């Protein structure tokens, strides 16, 4: 809740969104519905919420696990064709095939909940290309967009101070926007470094950004020599070693 309030305050203060198209993308779970994003973005020209495709497909596959041939057909009708009538026809067909061993309360409940899920979120499922928005490209799956941050910041038990987390997120954002070299080579804010230190640090940054090509020395070959007269196990081992094709 504290993070939500901070986001709302941050968007409301530095930005004027009154003439801005806001595109949101979420899994539709508790706290991530359209009304929640409406509250976050506040007053704007237009808010277009999208139900995340990854979670949509996963929900369909999980709910129809009892009938493996049907999820792909339903996904095609929902996601690619965005055909409400065809979607209902497929759901009705699935229901009519709940006979014999498939005719269980659990399967009926899964189908009922899936139908309700699709109907409630039908507007948010509408594909980007069918909305005729004023932009030609939007965000992709929310999972793939925030992974570049969460995998680096959250994984392997990492712990960050507030300043450290902000720093690594800024670096990742600059890399994504192809602005890292510009910002690292620019003047440092805050006056914490004197002129000499700034020059030395910027020089080190430029050197680190310069691509280097190390010469490949190849494989070092060796041999085991026996200093004993006649045949020995070292002679056999040396011959076998020389026959290995690395």
C-alpha positions in Angstrom: 0.0 0.0 0.0 2.9 2.4 0.8 4.4 1.7 -2.6 1.1 2.3 -4.3 0.7 5.7 -2.6 4.3 6.6 -3.6 3.6 5.8 -7.3 0.4 7.8 -7.2 2.2 10.8 -5.7 5.2 10.5 -8.1 2.9 10.5 -11.2 0.8 13.3 -9.9 3.6 15.7 -9.0 6.3 15.7 -11.8 3.9 14.9 -14.7 0.9 16.5 -16.3 -1.0 13.5 -17.8 -4.1 15.5 -18.9 -3.1 15.0 -22.5 -1.4 11.7 -22.3 -2.5 8.2 -23.4 -1.7 5.7 -20.6 -1.3 2.1 -21.6 -1.3 -0.4 -18.7 -0.7 -4.1 -18.8 -1.4 -6.5 -15.9 -2.5 -10.0 -15.0 -5.9 -8.7 -13.7 -5.4 -10.1 -10.2 -6.3 -8.4 -6.9 -4.8 -4.9 -6.9 -4.1 -5.0 -10.6 -7.5 -4.5 -12.2 -8.5 -1.5 -14.4 -9.9 0.4 -11.4 -6.6 0.1 -9.6 -4.7 1.5 -12.5 -7.3 4.2 -13.0 -6.6 5.3 -9.4 -2.8 5.2 -9.9 -2.7 7.3 -13.1 -5.4 9.7 -12.0 -6.6 12.2 -14.6 -5.4 11.5 -18.1 -6.6 11.9 -21.6 -7.1 8.1 -22.1 -6.4 5.0 -20.3 -6.1 1.7 -22.2 -5.8 -1.3 -19.9 -4.6 -4.7 -21.4 -4.9 -8.1 -19.8 -1.5 -9.7 -20.0 -1.3 -12.3 -22.7 1.0 -14.6 -20.8 -1.4 -14.8 -17.8 -4.4 -15.1 -20.1 -3.0 -18.1 -21.9 -1.9 -19.7 -18.7 -5.3 -19.3 -17.2 -6.9 -21.0 -20.2 -4.5 -23.9 -20.2 -4.8 -24.4 -16.4 -8.6 -24.4 -16.4 -8.8 -26.7 -19.5 -6.2 -29.2 -18.4 -8.8 -31.9 -18.4 -9.2 -31.5 -22.2 -5.8 -31.0 -23.8 -7.0 -30.5 -27.4 -9.2 -27.4 -26.6 -6.9 -24.7 -25.1 -5.2 -23.9 -28.4 -8.6 -23.5 -30.1 -9.9 -21.2 -27.4 -6.7 -19.2 -27.3 -7.0 -18.6 -31.1 -10.6 -17.5 -30.7 -9.9 -15.2 -27.8 -6.5 -13.8 -28.4 -6.0 -13.8 -32.2 -9.5 -13.6 -33.6 -11.1 -11.8 -30.6 -14.4 -13.4 -31.5 -16.9 -13.4 -28.6 -19.4 -15.6 -30.4 -16.8 -18.2 -31.4 -15.4 -18.1 -27.9 -18.8 -19.0 -26.4 -19.3 -21.7 -29.0 -16.1 -23.4 -28.0 -16.9 -23.1 -24.3 -20.4 -24.6 -25.0 -18.7 -27.4 -27.0 -16.4 -28.2 -24.1 -19.3 -28.3 -21.7 -21.3 -30.7 -23.9 -18.3 -33.0 -24.0 -18.1 -33.3 -20.2 -19.3 -36.9 -20.2 -18.2 -40.2 -18.6 -14.9 -39.7 -16.7 -14.8 -36.0 -17.6 -18.1 -35.3 -16.0 -16.8 -34.3 -12.6 -17.8 -31.3 -10.4 -14.2 -30.1 -10.6 -14.2 -29.9 -14.4 -17.6 -28.1 -14.4 -16.3 -25.6 -11.8 -13.1 -24.9 -13.8 -15.1 -24.3 -17.0 -17.6 -22.1 -15.2 -14.8 -20.0 -13.7 -13.0 -19.7 -17.0 -16.1 -18.5 -18.8 -16.7 -15.9 -16.0 -13.0 -14.8 -16.2 -13.2 -14.3 -20.0 -16.5 -12.4 -19.9 -15.4 -10.1 -17.1 -12.2 -9.2 -18.8 -13.3 -9.3 -22.4 -12.7 -5.5 -23.0 -9.2 -5.7 -21.6 -8.4 -8.7 -23.8 -9.0 -6.8 -27.0 -5.7 -6.9 -29.0 -3.6 -3.8 -29.5 -4.0 -3.7 -33.3 -7.8 -3.6 -33.0 -7.9 -0.6 -30.7 -6.8 2.0 -33.3 -4.7 3.9 -30.8 -2.5 6.9 -31.7 0.7 4.9 -31.1 2.0 2.1 -33.3 3.9 0.1 -30.6 3.1 -0.6 -27.0 4.5 -2.6 -24.1 4.7 -6.3 -24.6 4.0 -8.9 -21.9 4.5 -7.5 -18.5 6.5 -10.5 -17.5 9.1 -10.0 -20.1 9.3 -6.2 -19.4 9.9 -6.4 -15.7 12.1 -9.5 -15.8 15.1 -7.4 -16.8 14.8 -5.7 -13.4 13.5 -8.5 -11.1 16.1 -11.1 -12.3 18.9 -8.7 -11.5 17.6 -7.2 -8.3 15.5 -10.0 -6.7 17.2 -13.2 -7.6 19.7 -15.3 -5.5 18.8 -13.7 -2.2 20.2 -10.3 -3.2 19.7 -7.4 -0.7 19.9 -3.8 -1.7 19.9 -0.6 0.2 17.4 2.1 -1.1 20.2 4.0 -2.8 21.8 0.8 -4.2 18.5 -0.4 -5.6 17.8 2.9 -7.2 21.3 2.9 -8.7 21.1 -0.5 -10.3 17.6 0.2 -11.7 18.9 3.4 -13.3 21.8 1.5 -14.9 19.4 -1.2 -16.2 17.0 1.5 -17.6 19.9 3.3 -19.3 21.0 0.1 -20.9 17.5 -0.6 -22.1 17.3 3.0 -23.6 20.8 2.8 -25.0 21.8 5.9 -22.9 24.4 4.3 -20.6 27.5 5.6 -22.4 26.0 9.1 -22.6 25.1 9.3 -18.9 28.4 7.8 -17.7 30.3 10.2 -19.8 28.4 13.3 -18.7 29.1 15.7 -15.9 28.5 14.3 -12.5 25.8 16.0 -10.5 26.0 17.1 -6.9 29.6 18.4 -6.9 30.8 15.4 -4.9 34.0 15.1 -7.0 36.5 17.7 -7.8 37.5 18.5 -11.3 40.6 16.2 -11.3 38.6 13.2 -9.9 35.8 13.8 -12.5 38.3 13.7 -15.4 40.0 10.5 -14.0 36.7 8.8 -13.4 35.2 9.7 -16.8 38.4 8.5 -18.5 38.1 5.1 -16.7 34.4 4.9 -17.8 35.3 5.6 -21.4 38.1 3.0 -21.3 35.7 0.4 -19.9 33.1 1.1 -22.6 35.7 0.7 -25.3 35.5 -2.7 -26.9 38.6 -4.8 -26.6 39.6 -7.9 -28.5 41.8 -10.4 -26.7 44.0 -12.6 -28.8 43.0 -16.3 -28.5 46.1 -18.3 -27.7 44.5 -21.6 -28.6 45.1 -24.9 -26.8 48.3 -25.7 -25.1 49.6 -29.2 -26.0 51.8 -31.1 -23.6 53.4 -34.5 -23.3 54.5 -36.8 -20.5 58.0 -38.0 -21.0 59.4 -41.1 -19.3 62.9 -40.9 -18.1 63.1 -44.6 -17.5 64.6 -47.1 -19.9 62.3 -49.4 -21.8 58.5 -49.7 -21.6 56.5 -48.2 -18.7 53.0 -47.2 -17.9 54.0 -43.6 -18.4 54.9 -44.3 -22.1 51.5 -45.9 -22.6 49.7 -43.0 -21.0 51.7 -40.4 -23.0 50.8 -42.2 -26.3 47.1 -42.3 -25.4 47.2 -38.7 -24.4 48.6 -37.6 -27.7 45.8 -39.5 -29.6 43.1 -37.5 -27.9 41.4 -35.1 -30.4 40.4 -32.1 -28.3 
